[in-house]
């Protein structure tokens, strides 16, 4: 599994676990909803800054979004 797919899977899993929509997550991060959706579909290569924004908004470490088969 590629790194984009790992981030996408972890992001979707964490977002759903805390029960927020892509739109709500995007608002917390200062990103657009369609951009968050594209990240979750592995369609975007994100910057470290975006990775950090997503992690902070989800209350996890950026490393948690990068771990394959993570139980985050």
PyMOL Python script that loads the backbone (N, CA, C, O; Angstrom):
from pymol import cmd

cmd.read_pdbstr("""\
ATOM      1  N   UNK A   1       0.851  -1.180   0.000  1.00  0.00           N
ATOM      2  CA  UNK A   1       0.000   0.000   0.000  1.00  0.00           C
ATOM      3  C   UNK A   1       0.895   1.241   0.000  1.00  0.00           C
ATOM      4  O   UNK A   1       1.836   1.331   0.788  1.00  0.00           O
ATOM      5  N   UNK A   2       0.603   2.180  -0.872  1.00  0.00           N
ATOM      6  CA  UNK A   2       1.377   3.410  -0.941  1.00  0.00           C
ATOM      7  C   UNK A   2       1.073   4.346   0.217  1.00  0.00           C
ATOM      8  O   UNK A   2       0.048   4.214   0.885  1.00  0.00           O
ATOM      9  N   UNK A   3       1.960   5.277   0.445  1.00  0.00           N
ATOM     10  CA  UNK A   3       1.812   6.205   1.562  1.00  0.00           C
ATOM     11  C   UNK A   3       0.532   7.039   1.451  1.00  0.00           C
ATOM     12  O   UNK A   3      -0.123   7.297   2.461  1.00  0.00           O
ATOM     13  N   UNK A   4       0.170   7.461   0.232  1.00  0.00           N
ATOM     14  CA  UNK A   4      -1.082   8.212   0.059  1.00  0.00           C
ATOM     15  C   UNK A   4      -2.276   7.380   0.509  1.00  0.00           C
ATOM     16  O   UNK A   4      -3.205   7.896   1.131  1.00  0.00           O
ATOM     17  N   UNK A   5      -2.243   6.098   0.190  1.00  0.00           N
ATOM     18  CA  UNK A   5      -3.344   5.212   0.569  1.00  0.00           C
ATOM     19  C   UNK A   5      -3.391   4.986   2.076  1.00  0.00           C
ATOM     20  O   UNK A   5      -4.470   4.889   2.660  1.00  0.00           O
ATOM     21  N   UNK A   6      -2.222   4.903   2.702  1.00  0.00           N
ATOM     22  CA  UNK A   6      -2.160   4.737   4.155  1.00  0.00           C
ATOM     23  C   UNK A   6      -2.758   5.962   4.840  1.00  0.00           C
ATOM     24  O   UNK A   6      -3.586   5.836   5.743  1.00  0.00           O
ATOM     25  N   UNK A   7      -2.338   7.135   4.408  1.00  0.00           N
ATOM     26  CA  UNK A   7      -2.864   8.377   4.996  1.00  0.00           C
ATOM     27  C   UNK A   7      -4.371   8.458   4.760  1.00  0.00           C
ATOM     28  O   UNK A   7      -5.125   8.801   5.671  1.00  0.00           O
ATOM     29  N   UNK A   8      -4.809   8.148   3.552  1.00  0.00           N
ATOM     30  CA  UNK A   8      -6.234   8.205   3.219  1.00  0.00           C
ATOM     31  C   UNK A   8      -7.049   7.289   4.118  1.00  0.00           C
ATOM     32  O   UNK A   8      -8.078   7.692   4.660  1.00  0.00           O
ATOM     33  N   UNK A   9      -6.591   6.073   4.272  1.00  0.00           N
ATOM     34  CA  UNK A   9      -7.303   5.083   5.093  1.00  0.00           C
ATOM     35  C   UNK A   9      -7.356   5.512   6.560  1.00  0.00           C
ATOM     36  O   UNK A   9      -8.411   5.454   7.192  1.00  0.00           O
ATOM     37  N   UNK A  10      -6.222   5.937   7.092  1.00  0.00           N
ATOM     38  CA  UNK A  10      -6.172   6.372   8.493  1.00  0.00           C
ATOM     39  C   UNK A  10      -7.014   7.622   8.723  1.00  0.00           C
ATOM     40  O   UNK A  10      -7.701   7.737   9.738  1.00  0.00           O
ATOM     41  N   UNK A  11      -6.959   8.545   7.790  1.00  0.00           N
ATOM     42  CA  UNK A  11      -7.730   9.781   7.907  1.00  0.00           C
ATOM     43  C   UNK A  11      -9.222   9.476   7.944  1.00  0.00           C
ATOM     44  O   UNK A  11      -9.937   9.968   8.817  1.00  0.00           O
ATOM     45  N   UNK A  12      -9.695   8.668   7.003  1.00  0.00           N
ATOM     46  CA  UNK A  12     -11.108   8.315   6.936  1.00  0.00           C
ATOM     47  C   UNK A  12     -11.548   7.583   8.212  1.00  0.00           C
ATOM     48  O   UNK A  12     -12.598   7.879   8.784  1.00  0.00           O
ATOM     49  N   UNK A  13     -10.725   6.628   8.641  1.00  0.00           N
ATOM     50  CA  UNK A  13     -11.045   5.840   9.832  1.00  0.00           C
ATOM     51  C   UNK A  13     -11.162   6.739  11.070  1.00  0.00           C
ATOM     52  O   UNK A  13     -12.129   6.643  11.827  1.00  0.00           O
ATOM     53  N   UNK A  14     -10.179   7.602  11.265  1.00  0.00           N
ATOM     54  CA  UNK A  14     -10.193   8.490  12.435  1.00  0.00           C
ATOM     55  C   UNK A  14     -11.353   9.478  12.387  1.00  0.00           C
ATOM     56  O   UNK A  14     -12.004   9.735  13.400  1.00  0.00           O
ATOM     57  N   UNK A  15     -11.602  10.020  11.220  1.00  0.00           N
ATOM     58  CA  UNK A  15     -12.697  10.990  11.070  1.00  0.00           C
ATOM     59  C   UNK A  15     -14.035  10.329  11.397  1.00  0.00           C
ATOM     60  O   UNK A  15     -14.867  10.909  12.095  1.00  0.00           O
ATOM     61  N   UNK A  16     -14.232   9.134  10.897  1.00  0.00           N
ATOM     62  CA  UNK A  16     -15.490   8.428  11.149  1.00  0.00           C
ATOM     63  C   UNK A  16     -15.609   8.014  12.616  1.00  0.00           C
ATOM     64  O   UNK A  16     -16.700   8.040  13.185  1.00  0.00           O
ATOM     65  N   UNK A  17     -14.486   7.632  13.224  1.00  0.00           N
ATOM     66  CA  UNK A  17     -14.513   7.245  14.639  1.00  0.00           C
ATOM     67  C   UNK A  17     -14.956   8.379  15.552  1.00  0.00           C
ATOM     68  O   UNK A  17     -15.654   8.153  16.540  1.00  0.00           O
ATOM     69  N   UNK A  18     -14.548   9.603  15.216  1.00  0.00           N
ATOM     70  CA  UNK A  18     -14.974  10.721  16.064  1.00  0.00           C
ATOM     71  C   UNK A  18     -16.302  11.316  15.601  1.00  0.00           C
ATOM     72  O   UNK A  18     -16.841  12.228  16.227  1.00  0.00           O
ATOM     73  N   UNK A  19     -16.818  10.785  14.498  1.00  0.00           N
ATOM     74  CA  UNK A  19     -18.160  11.144  14.059  1.00  0.00           C
ATOM     75  C   UNK A  19     -18.312  12.514  13.446  1.00  0.00           C
ATOM     76  O   UNK A  19     -19.314  13.192  13.674  1.00  0.00           O
ATOM     77  N   UNK A  20     -17.321  12.931  12.664  1.00  0.00           N
ATOM     78  CA  UNK A  20     -17.461  14.217  11.977  1.00  0.00           C
ATOM     79  C   UNK A  20     -17.428  13.990  10.467  1.00  0.00           C
ATOM     80  O   UNK A  20     -16.862  13.012   9.979  1.00  0.00           O
ATOM     81  N   UNK A  21     -18.042  14.909   9.753  1.00  0.00           N
ATOM     82  CA  UNK A  21     -18.085  14.838   8.294  1.00  0.00           C
ATOM     83  C   UNK A  21     -16.791  15.398   7.694  1.00  0.00           C
ATOM     84  O   UNK A  21     -15.987  16.027   8.381  1.00  0.00           O
ATOM     85  N   UNK A  22     -16.619  15.153   6.416  1.00  0.00           N
ATOM     86  CA  UNK A  22     -15.473  15.745   5.711  1.00  0.00           C
ATOM     87  C   UNK A  22     -15.549  17.264   5.796  1.00  0.00           C
ATOM     88  O   UNK A  22     -14.531  17.939   5.949  1.00  0.00           O
ATOM     89  N   UNK A  23     -16.746  17.785   5.696  1.00  0.00           N
ATOM     90  CA  UNK A  23     -16.928  19.237   5.760  1.00  0.00           C
ATOM     91  C   UNK A  23     -16.522  19.792   7.127  1.00  0.00           C
ATOM     92  O   UNK A  23     -15.874  20.835   7.207  1.00  0.00           O
ATOM     93  N   UNK A  24     -16.902  19.095   8.199  1.00  0.00           N
ATOM     94  CA  UNK A  24     -16.523  19.545   9.539  1.00  0.00           C
ATOM     95  C   UNK A  24     -15.010  19.480   9.735  1.00  0.00           C
ATOM     96  O   UNK A  24     -14.411  20.397  10.296  1.00  0.00           O
ATOM     97  N   UNK A  25     -14.398  18.393   9.269  1.00  0.00           N
ATOM     98  CA  UNK A  25     -12.941  18.280   9.377  1.00  0.00           C
ATOM     99  C   UNK A  25     -12.262  19.383   8.574  1.00  0.00           C
ATOM    100  O   UNK A  25     -11.316  20.010   9.050  1.00  0.00           O
ATOM    101  N   UNK A  26     -12.739  19.615   7.376  1.00  0.00           N
ATOM    102  CA  UNK A  26     -12.166  20.663   6.532  1.00  0.00           C
ATOM    103  C   UNK A  26     -12.239  22.021   7.225  1.00  0.00           C
ATOM    104  O   UNK A  26     -11.282  22.794   7.181  1.00  0.00           O
ATOM    105  N   UNK A  27     -13.365  22.311   7.860  1.00  0.00           N
ATOM    106  CA  UNK A  27     -13.525  23.575   8.567  1.00  0.00           C
ATOM    107  C   UNK A  27     -12.536  23.722   9.713  1.00  0.00           C
ATOM    108  O   UNK A  27     -11.989  24.800   9.939  1.00  0.00           O
ATOM    109  N   UNK A  28     -12.310  22.615  10.441  1.00  0.00           N
ATOM    110  CA  UNK A  28     -11.353  22.657  11.549  1.00  0.00           C
ATOM    111  C   UNK A  28      -9.932  22.894  11.061  1.00  0.00           C
ATOM    112  O   UNK A  28      -9.122  23.500  11.761  1.00  0.00           O
ATOM    113  N   UNK A  29      -9.631  22.411   9.851  1.00  0.00           N
ATOM    114  CA  UNK A  29      -8.272  22.502   9.303  1.00  0.00           C
ATOM    115  C   UNK A  29      -8.046  23.748   8.463  1.00  0.00           C
ATOM    116  O   UNK A  29      -6.906  24.107   8.169  1.00  0.00           O
ATOM    117  N   UNK A  30      -9.126  24.402   8.080  1.00  0.00           N
ATOM    118  CA  UNK A  30      -8.988  25.539   7.170  1.00  0.00           C
ATOM    119  C   UNK A  30      -8.777  25.090   5.732  1.00  0.00           C
ATOM    120  O   UNK A  30      -8.146  25.787   4.937  1.00  0.00           O
ATOM    121  N   UNK A  31      -9.319  23.903   5.405  1.00  0.00           N
ATOM    122  CA  UNK A  31      -9.204  23.353   4.052  1.00  0.00           C
ATOM    123  C   UNK A  31     -10.595  23.273   3.433  1.00  0.00           C
ATOM    124  O   UNK A  31     -11.599  23.443   4.124  1.00  0.00           O
ATOM    125  N   UNK A  32     -10.649  23.017   2.140  1.00  0.00           N
ATOM    126  CA  UNK A  32     -11.936  22.863   1.457  1.00  0.00           C
ATOM    127  C   UNK A  32     -12.400  21.416   1.563  1.00  0.00           C
ATOM    128  O   UNK A  32     -11.582  20.496   1.551  1.00  0.00           O
ATOM    129  N   UNK A  33     -13.714  21.213   1.667  1.00  0.00           N
ATOM    130  CA  UNK A  33     -14.278  19.875   1.810  1.00  0.00           C
ATOM    131  C   UNK A  33     -13.881  18.954   0.659  1.00  0.00           C
ATOM    132  O   UNK A  33     -13.587  17.778   0.877  1.00  0.00           O
ATOM    133  N   UNK A  34     -13.872  19.478  -0.553  1.00  0.00           N
ATOM    134  CA  UNK A  34     -13.528  18.630  -1.697  1.00  0.00           C
ATOM    135  C   UNK A  34     -12.058  18.205  -1.651  1.00  0.00           C
ATOM    136  O   UNK A  34     -11.702  17.136  -2.147  1.00  0.00           O
ATOM    137  N   UNK A  35     -11.215  19.036  -1.059  1.00  0.00           N
ATOM    138  CA  UNK A  35      -9.799  18.694  -0.912  1.00  0.00           C
ATOM    139  C   UNK A  35      -9.635  17.553   0.093  1.00  0.00           C
ATOM    140  O   UNK A  35      -8.863  16.622  -0.138  1.00  0.00           O
ATOM    141  N   UNK A  36     -10.360  17.629   1.202  1.00  0.00           N
ATOM    142  CA  UNK A  36     -10.319  16.551   2.194  1.00  0.00           C
ATOM    143  C   UNK A  36     -10.829  15.257   1.560  1.00  0.00           C
ATOM    144  O   UNK A  36     -10.255  14.191   1.784  1.00  0.00           O
ATOM    145  N   UNK A  37     -11.889  15.341   0.780  1.00  0.00           N
ATOM    146  CA  UNK A  37     -12.412  14.161   0.088  1.00  0.00           C
ATOM    147  C   UNK A  37     -11.384  13.568  -0.867  1.00  0.00           C
ATOM    148  O   UNK A  37     -11.241  12.349  -0.955  1.00  0.00           O
ATOM    149  N   UNK A  38     -10.674  14.424  -1.576  1.00  0.00           N
ATOM    150  CA  UNK A  38      -9.641  13.956  -2.505  1.00  0.00           C
ATOM    151  C   UNK A  38      -8.488  13.285  -1.763  1.00  0.00           C
ATOM    152  O   UNK A  38      -7.907  12.320  -2.261  1.00  0.00           O
ATOM    153  N   UNK A  39      -8.158  13.787  -0.585  1.00  0.00           N
ATOM    154  CA  UNK A  39      -7.114  13.159   0.233  1.00  0.00           C
ATOM    155  C   UNK A  39      -7.582  11.772   0.657  1.00  0.00           C
ATOM    156  O   UNK A  39      -6.819  10.808   0.590  1.00  0.00           O
ATOM    157  N   UNK A  40      -8.836  11.669   1.093  1.00  0.00           N
ATOM    158  CA  UNK A  40      -9.376  10.380   1.535  1.00  0.00           C
ATOM    159  C   UNK A  40      -9.488   9.375   0.390  1.00  0.00           C
ATOM    160  O   UNK A  40      -9.545   8.170   0.635  1.00  0.00           O
ATOM    161  N   UNK A  41      -9.520   9.842  -0.834  1.00  0.00           N
ATOM    162  CA  UNK A  41      -9.566   8.947  -1.996  1.00  0.00           C
ATOM    163  C   UNK A  41      -8.174   8.722  -2.599  1.00  0.00           C
ATOM    164  O   UNK A  41      -8.050   8.130  -3.671  1.00  0.00           O
ATOM    165  N   UNK A  42      -7.149   9.185  -1.922  1.00  0.00           N
ATOM    166  CA  UNK A  42      -5.749   9.058  -2.374  1.00  0.00           C
ATOM    167  C   UNK A  42      -5.495   9.766  -3.707  1.00  0.00           C
ATOM    168  O   UNK A  42      -4.644   9.339  -4.487  1.00  0.00           O
ATOM    169  N   UNK A  43      -6.216  10.820  -3.960  1.00  0.00           N
ATOM    170  CA  UNK A  43      -6.064  11.560  -5.213  1.00  0.00           C
ATOM    171  C   UNK A  43      -5.102  12.743  -5.089  1.00  0.00           C
ATOM    172  O   UNK A  43      -4.737  13.353  -6.094  1.00  0.00           O
ATOM    173  N   UNK A  44      -4.699  13.061  -3.884  1.00  0.00           N
ATOM    174  CA  UNK A  44      -3.829  14.222  -3.652  1.00  0.00           C
ATOM    175  C   UNK A  44      -2.568  13.828  -2.920  1.00  0.00           C
ATOM    176  O   UNK A  44      -2.588  12.972  -2.035  1.00  0.00           O
ATOM    177  N   UNK A  45      -1.478  14.455  -3.293  1.00  0.00           N
ATOM    178  CA  UNK A  45      -0.236  14.383  -2.531  1.00  0.00           C
ATOM    179  C   UNK A  45      -0.259  15.585  -1.597  1.00  0.00           C
ATOM    180  O   UNK A  45      -0.309  16.731  -2.046  1.00  0.00           O
ATOM    181  N   UNK A  46      -0.223  15.319  -0.302  1.00  0.00           N
ATOM    182  CA  UNK A  46      -0.334  16.426   0.644  1.00  0.00           C
ATOM    183  C   UNK A  46       1.035  16.831   1.181  1.00  0.00           C
ATOM    184  O   UNK A  46       1.984  16.047   1.176  1.00  0.00           O
ATOM    185  N   UNK A  47       1.108  18.061   1.639  1.00  0.00           N
ATOM    186  CA  UNK A  47       2.340  18.568   2.238  1.00  0.00           C
ATOM    187  C   UNK A  47       2.403  18.142   3.699  1.00  0.00           C
ATOM    188  O   UNK A  47       1.406  17.706   4.274  1.00  0.00           O
ATOM    189  N   UNK A  48       3.566  18.272   4.280  1.00  0.00           N
ATOM    190  CA  UNK A  48       3.720  17.990   5.710  1.00  0.00           C
ATOM    191  C   UNK A  48       2.873  18.952   6.536  1.00  0.00           C
ATOM    192  O   UNK A  48       2.342  18.574   7.581  1.00  0.00           O
ATOM    193  N   UNK A  49       2.747  20.168   6.080  1.00  0.00           N
ATOM    194  CA  UNK A  49       1.932  21.164   6.777  1.00  0.00           C
ATOM    195  C   UNK A  49       0.466  20.726   6.805  1.00  0.00           C
ATOM    196  O   UNK A  49      -0.202  20.861   7.830  1.00  0.00           O
ATOM    197  N   UNK A  50      -0.035  20.206   5.686  1.00  0.00           N
ATOM    198  CA  UNK A  50      -1.414  19.723   5.638  1.00  0.00           C
ATOM    199  C   UNK A  50      -1.577  18.491   6.509  1.00  0.00           C
ATOM    200  O   UNK A  50      -2.589  18.351   7.196  1.00  0.00           O
ATOM    201  N   UNK A  51      -0.600  17.597   6.492  1.00  0.00           N
ATOM    202  CA  UNK A  51      -0.629  16.413   7.343  1.00  0.00           C
ATOM    203  C   UNK A  51      -0.741  16.825   8.808  1.00  0.00           C
ATOM    204  O   UNK A  51      -1.514  16.244   9.570  1.00  0.00           O
ATOM    205  N   UNK A  52       0.032  17.825   9.187  1.00  0.00           N
ATOM    206  CA  UNK A  52       0.006  18.307  10.568  1.00  0.00           C
ATOM    207  C   UNK A  52      -1.350  18.925  10.909  1.00  0.00           C
ATOM    208  O   UNK A  52      -1.881  18.673  11.991  1.00  0.00           O
ATOM    209  N   UNK A  53      -1.915  19.723  10.014  1.00  0.00           N
ATOM    210  CA  UNK A  53      -3.226  20.328  10.251  1.00  0.00           C
ATOM    211  C   UNK A  53      -4.289  19.264  10.469  1.00  0.00           C
ATOM    212  O   UNK A  53      -5.113  19.374  11.378  1.00  0.00           O
ATOM    213  N   UNK A  54      -4.266  18.233   9.630  1.00  0.00           N
ATOM    214  CA  UNK A  54      -5.242  17.155   9.754  1.00  0.00           C
ATOM    215  C   UNK A  54      -5.081  16.422  11.079  1.00  0.00           C
ATOM    216  O   UNK A  54      -6.061  16.152  11.773  1.00  0.00           O
ATOM    217  N   UNK A  55      -3.850  16.105  11.418  1.00  0.00           N
ATOM    218  CA  UNK A  55      -3.582  15.378  12.662  1.00  0.00           C
ATOM    219  C   UNK A  55      -4.031  16.178  13.881  1.00  0.00           C
ATOM    220  O   UNK A  55      -4.691  15.637  14.768  1.00  0.00           O
ATOM    221  N   UNK A  56      -3.681  17.448  13.929  1.00  0.00           N
ATOM    222  CA  UNK A  56      -4.067  18.303  15.063  1.00  0.00           C
ATOM    223  C   UNK A  56      -5.594  18.365  15.162  1.00  0.00           C
ATOM    224  O   UNK A  56      -6.147  18.288  16.259  1.00  0.00           O
ATOM    225  N   UNK A  57      -6.267  18.503  14.036  1.00  0.00           N
ATOM    226  CA  UNK A  57      -7.722  18.587  14.037  1.00  0.00           C
ATOM    227  C   UNK A  57      -8.385  17.297  14.497  1.00  0.00           C
ATOM    228  O   UNK A  57      -9.495  17.316  15.028  1.00  0.00           O
ATOM    229  N   UNK A  58      -7.698  16.172  14.289  1.00  0.00           N
ATOM    230  CA  UNK A  58      -8.221  14.878  14.717  1.00  0.00           C
ATOM    231  C   UNK A  58      -7.747  14.495  16.118  1.00  0.00           C
ATOM    232  O   UNK A  58      -8.210  13.504  16.684  1.00  0.00           O
ATOM    233  N   UNK A  59      -6.827  15.278  16.673  1.00  0.00           N
ATOM    234  CA  UNK A  59      -6.314  15.000  18.013  1.00  0.00           C
ATOM    235  C   UNK A  59      -5.333  13.851  18.077  1.00  0.00           C
ATOM    236  O   UNK A  59      -5.255  13.144  19.083  1.00  0.00           O
ATOM    237  N   UNK A  60      -4.573  13.662  16.989  1.00  0.00           N
ATOM    238  CA  UNK A  60      -3.579  12.589  16.943  1.00  0.00           C
ATOM    239  C   UNK A  60      -2.239  13.154  16.491  1.00  0.00           C
ATOM    240  O   UNK A  60      -2.146  14.313  16.089  1.00  0.00           O
ATOM    241  N   UNK A  61      -1.214  12.330  16.558  1.00  0.00           N
ATOM    242  CA  UNK A  61       0.103  12.707  16.065  1.00  0.00           C
ATOM    243  C   UNK A  61       0.136  12.536  14.550  1.00  0.00           C
ATOM    244  O   UNK A  61      -0.519  11.637  14.022  1.00  0.00           O
ATOM    245  N   UNK A  62       0.884  13.380  13.841  1.00  0.00           N
ATOM    246  CA  UNK A  62       1.038  13.166  12.399  1.00  0.00           C
ATOM    247  C   UNK A  62       1.533  11.755  12.078  1.00  0.00           C
ATOM    248  O   UNK A  62       1.173  11.187  11.047  1.00  0.00           O
ATOM    249  N   UNK A  63       2.352  11.197  12.956  1.00  0.00           N
ATOM    250  CA  UNK A  63       2.843   9.835  12.731  1.00  0.00           C
ATOM    251  C   UNK A  63       1.711   8.823  12.705  1.00  0.00           C
ATOM    252  O   UNK A  63       1.799   7.813  12.007  1.00  0.00           O
ATOM    253  N   UNK A  64       0.642   9.085  13.463  1.00  0.00           N
ATOM    254  CA  UNK A  64      -0.500   8.174  13.468  1.00  0.00           C
ATOM    255  C   UNK A  64      -1.169   8.084  12.102  1.00  0.00           C
ATOM    256  O   UNK A  64      -1.727   7.045  11.749  1.00  0.00           O
ATOM    257  N   UNK A  65      -1.113   9.162  11.339  1.00  0.00           N
ATOM    258  CA  UNK A  65      -1.698   9.149  10.001  1.00  0.00           C
ATOM    259  C   UNK A  65      -0.801   8.437   8.995  1.00  0.00           C
ATOM    260  O   UNK A  65      -1.257   8.061   7.915  1.00  0.00           O
ATOM    261  N   UNK A  66       0.465   8.250   9.338  1.00  0.00           N
ATOM    262  CA  UNK A  66       1.424   7.640   8.422  1.00  0.00           C
ATOM    263  C   UNK A  66       1.666   6.151   8.664  1.00  0.00           C
ATOM    264  O   UNK A  66       2.289   5.483   7.838  1.00  0.00           O
ATOM    265  N   UNK A  67       1.180   5.629   9.785  1.00  0.00           N
ATOM    266  CA  UNK A  67       1.424   4.232  10.136  1.00  0.00           C
ATOM    267  C   UNK A  67       0.512   3.291   9.365  1.00  0.00           C
ATOM    268  O   UNK A  67      -0.712   3.414   9.415  1.00  0.00           O
ATOM    269  N   UNK A  68       1.116   2.353   8.656  1.00  0.00           N
ATOM    270  CA  UNK A  68       0.338   1.358   7.935  1.00  0.00           C
ATOM    271  C   UNK A  68      -0.275   0.375   8.916  1.00  0.00           C
ATOM    272  O   UNK A  68       0.356  -0.013   9.899  1.00  0.00           O
ATOM    273  N   UNK A  69      -1.523  -0.027   8.639  1.00  0.00           N
ATOM    274  CA  UNK A  69      -2.268  -0.943   9.511  1.00  0.00           C
ATOM    275  C   UNK A  69      -2.346  -0.406  10.935  1.00  0.00           C
ATOM    276  O   UNK A  69      -2.252  -1.154  11.908  1.00  0.00           O
ATOM    277  N   UNK A  70      -2.518   0.887  11.027  1.00  0.00           N
ATOM    278  CA  UNK A  70      -2.567   1.559  12.333  1.00  0.00           C
ATOM    279  C   UNK A  70      -3.884   1.281  13.025  1.00  0.00           C
ATOM    280  O   UNK A  70      -4.938   1.221  12.391  1.00  0.00           O
ATOM    281  N   UNK A  71      -3.808   1.114  14.319  1.00  0.00           N
ATOM    282  CA  UNK A  71      -5.014   0.970  15.135  1.00  0.00           C
ATOM    283  C   UNK A  71      -5.311   2.274  15.850  1.00  0.00           C
ATOM    284  O   UNK A  71      -5.641   2.281  17.036  1.00  0.00           O
ATOM    285  N   UNK A  72      -5.192   3.379  15.121  1.00  0.00           N
ATOM    286  CA  UNK A  72      -5.391   4.701  15.716  1.00  0.00           C
ATOM    287  C   UNK A  72      -6.832   4.952  16.042  1.00  0.00           C
ATOM    288  O   UNK A  72      -7.173   6.020  16.550  1.00  0.00           O
TER     289      UNK A  72
END
""", "prot")
cmd.dss("prot")
cmd.show_as("cartoon", "prot")
cmd.util.cbc("prot")
cmd.orient("prot")
